[in-house]
Amino acid sequence: MRNRTWVGLNMLALLSTAASAAPLEDKDRLDYPATFFAAFHPNNALDMVRRVPGFTFQPGDPELRGMAEAAGNVVVDGKRITDKNFKLDQVLERIPAAQVDHITLIRGGAPGIDMLGQPVVANVVRKAGAGTSGALTFSSGVYADGRITPGVTFERSHSSAPDRRIAFSLSLSRYVETKLGDGSRLRTDAVGASIEQARIDAASGGTTGFAQGTVELPGLRGHLRFNGTLTWTDYKKHLVDHVFAPTASLSTVYENLGGLAHGQAGAELGVHLDRSFGSAIETETSALVRLGRKSYLSRLDAPNVATLFTERDRTREALTRTRLRYAASQTLSAALTIEGAYNWLDTRSGFDFNGTAYALPNGKAHVTEKRVDIGVEATWQMSKAANVEGGIHAELSQIRAVADTNERRFYAYPKPFLRLTLAPRPRQQVRLRVAREVGQLDFSNFVAAASLDKGSIASGNAAIRPNSAWIAEAAYEWRAGGTAVALTVRHSWLKDVIDRLPVRQSGGGALFDAPGNIGSGREDDVIGDVTLPLGWLGLPHAELKLDGTWRHARVTDPTTGAKRGISNQKPVEFTADFHQDLPRWKAAWGVKFDTGWRTRTYLFNEVDFNRTSPALTLFADYVPRPSLSLHLEGSMVLGQRYRRVISFYDGLRGNDPLAYRDDRRLRLGPSVSLRVRRAF
């Protein structure tokens, strides 16, 4: 059986055709030169990263507090990105492809590279030398309902030496929220009999813009990088419920994120310093300050009902992180990391029903967090076929919340980890990992929220604790030429899971839904990635990428005591991406298929089921000359369908009977977009 397996893998390698320039292999590194990506006509570093065989890009989450937790799995010139106002994909989009020398795929750790807590990291290495470049991009999308989403982005960069760069970019665009469209709603009773029927008209979207600048230069006996960002986002939602049975009526939900003078705005200033002390010691130091502001309004107008919810938030974040690395030899190195953070939130929420104001649980809150993370790590290259990394971090934090009650809590978490990378054969790699991970609290969990289209108000929770997990993970990777197959299996022992639970208004008032800790649980994940060139099928310069994730979690429901999944978790995600280059016509085309997703959210008096339909996207690229590229894309070619089924109970689920069920089905038609990029 084993021999048959190896024969099958070897045949697959023979069938697969190599890309235009094969990667250069060196132990745990795979170097993909810029020529490897030339067939895909990339515009920027993000386009190139997404074409790395067997690599699944993770953009990170800048909304998470801290630097390590917010990082994705890509570094630039071996250094982490300090900009937290953007996800990693947005940062990579601003690096022109012409500035990329090569991309190194690092598997299992490498000297001098901060792995960001990831088993696999892509390092985008830019070209050295002087030069000036820029680009002007115009885009516009047209939706089936007539909405148009124009956008414009201007980018400019100048390098006078390998260690001196200046770059800035400006962008302004319209966007559409694709999970809202026109459709229908059916309300049934506990036995399925129709109670109410309605036609729905819904649309949402807004405007977003940013200005960003970066300066790199020698300084403080090292290399300095400064970055500054301003962002602004507006949002509007309009949903009209036309009830036609049993009697006619009309209700309207309107949501607004502030308008031109308010909205959601943010500012950030960051600095990063790299410095070496001889050949054995080097340091990386990063610091940043972020300011944020949000103004939100939601209003429901219905027969005999007028409801208004308002929210105003202000946030601040200050971070600093230093990493000192000592290389004892070419095979052994150690690192010390210290990260400190201060976070601040001030929120005010209001609720008005038919002209009467009602206090919300934790509707006014002031939250601060002080946190420090100290860690020591070591990397040992035991042999050409084995690499081990290990270490421990200690996280100490103090959270103070002034809301309905005053809370001051202290937390201490040890976070050990061990990673082992093995290469039993030249084309194979096995990675094993054991670690304890601690989540970072989402400050939005301290804030009251409203979903007036379904008639629910959620409380904030000032007593929430960070979730944590022990993780055991095994990954197998096989490569040959442009073919790559990777499979990861992970088991997590969860503690202090953050989900939904009921909280009572102060003074023994009404129950409200709120985020909170519901105890322990477990989760299993299987992640698969396949990259397959299709030359053996008679499709030259063609490639197919398959990415899939399966999740299964079990926790204890705080309302019923029954076992269930985690709220709002997607159990299955899968995408298939086909791309073919047509060199003769200086063009390329492709198809992307997404199976859609489904989630369940468990509130104390309702269960929400959400599902999107599969999505098909077609695209074509045309590059008449190196300085001009056109991208035509048809999104949601089959139409995007969104279904939300809410089961409402008369009281607590498990104790009280089902009252009624709302089944809302919306559809958004296809859209066509054109992007024209002129480089200079």
C-alpha angles and dihedrals in degrees: 000000000000092000091051090053093053091046090053093050092047091050089051089053091051092048093050116083121221120246122251091276120021119228119255112239125211116165105289095357130087115190116204110192121213089256089064089067098039092098090061094055094226119199096196145003092275091061089053096046091053090055095055105118115249094002122124110203116225113192095196124222117271090191089071112094117243131035104257094050094047095049121106125207102276129084129188118227087348093302132108120246113253096193108106099174090078136045116245093258090059091051093049091049088065093058108085115228089234089066094055116097097181144326120237119205108210116198120190100356138305135209114273095012124112101219092201089226090296127126091218126033132179116218115205106207115197126212119264122231141063127297147121127238139168143170139202117203126192121188138172135178128199121202128204091250091057100258116141126206110197121182141177131193128185121195131182132174136173131190120190094175138000091271099037119078137150124187138166138175138191126198139177125175147153122237140191128216103231099201092071126073142122121305146112142290129210124189118198134180127240092283095045100259116145115257103166139003127196144172116228130211111188137164135160140175141106148184130297133183143168144185119206136176137182131191124188124185143138115278145140088026091299142055120299129200123187124189133182131183140184119191135181132180132182125191136188130183126186121184123175120191111202105193112198102166137089086358132351120260140145133224129178132199118196125184127184132182098210108285128241097319096043127015120120111322133174141180131193138183121187140173132193128191127193117190136169128208102198122312097304106047129056135162138204119198125183132179133173143170123209130190124190139181134183133182116188135177132183124183132184121196116185137143107303090349130098115170129178129186123184132183133184121183135181122187137184131186130183121184139176128179132180127187121188117191128193121194107205090179141336090281103035130057138156134201138198118204128190122181127178128186141182119193129185133187131180116182136176122188128181134191126195126184118189091335096314120111118223127194116239123215105264089356088149116043141161114195130181131179130193115190139172128186120193121184142172122201138178133196122199125185097206093181141331087281102041136055128172131193126185142159148126134246126199117208120197122181143169121203122191121188125184107192132110084335131019113248128187116175136172124207132189123186129178110210112193122177139182126191125186122189120193131183106194091171132017093255097042138073131182120197125192124187137181119179146147114232128191121201123227117238115253107228090212087072088069091056129084115239138190137214100185094171087071096029100246135132121197123205127222119242120221093182098061119132131206116268120233139189143190109225132200114187138176126186132185124196131185125185137180121167107311093344120100133171122186130177125183126188119190136180122193130194102207128208130185091007112200111228137124127305139161121264127185125230114253113272094034097292131145126325119254132189114245141166113260148140113287101181134255132338145148138248136195123199133187118189123186132184128182128181114186129176110216103208090114088063092056093262106121118202089011128132137183123205122191122190124179138168129190122191132185121179133172125199134156116261108235091212103045103017090231126131116256144146127279115277117260094005117141108227096194133027125171136167133179118199122190121188131175128183119215104198095177091062096033087239144110137198138191151168130227123195124193121186092212124229144257132207140179125210120196117210122175092256104023145033118218120205117192128182137170125202124242113281129216123198127188124192142174130195126202123188108183090174135359093261096051130057134170126200120193117187136180111201128193089011090174092043124258116262122193123190127190121183117184121189110202122200129201090239135327115007110248093026103052129047128255109272101190143321127235117207113190120183120186132179132198117194127229123288134207124208134184125198122190118190122190116190123198 
